[in-house]
């Protein structure tokens, strides 16, 4: 049985006020009226948030020594799914994105927790969308990215947290970063106007 990281437990508690709003866009896909447009629009939003984050992770000094970044690259799978749903590469290049940079590994790991936490919902969303949206059958590679390895990925992330946060001050830095990341994520999903011309 895999041990749950003490830092992950602290993060879960310290960020719980954001969890309902952060989960809502995913749970909105699990309604009877869900269709292709809603699924495409959601993937566009996720891509715009996660693709630049992956780049920021790669450029954060010392982060790759703590966590396998290559194993967590998923934005390319979103692009594949969107193209299978009819989006051209040119339209993908026009997508609005939310860019950020990190001062060091502790800040980056706090933001990584934010996007990794959503993977806990991916399996259920994938099963539901596949049943309800016929066009989505071959376009759920992003949602399936952690199939069979979700526990391992969380264990690895927990180990990275615990390795970098031996002192309360570093743990608090991670928690502050995670709360900032959640606020940014929720703000990003509330702003739909920029996607109207792309998803339409």
Secondary structure, DSSP 8 states (H G I E B T S, - for coil): -----HHHHHHHHHTHHHHHHHHHHHHTTSSTT--HHHHHHHHHHHHHHHHHHHHHHHTSTTGGGTS-SGGG--HHHHHHHHHHTT--HHHHHT--------SSHHHHHHHHHHHHHTHHHHHHHHHHHHHH-GGGTT--TTTTTTTTTHHHHHHHHHHHHHHH-SSHHHHHHHHHHHHHHHHHHHHHHH--GGGHHHH-
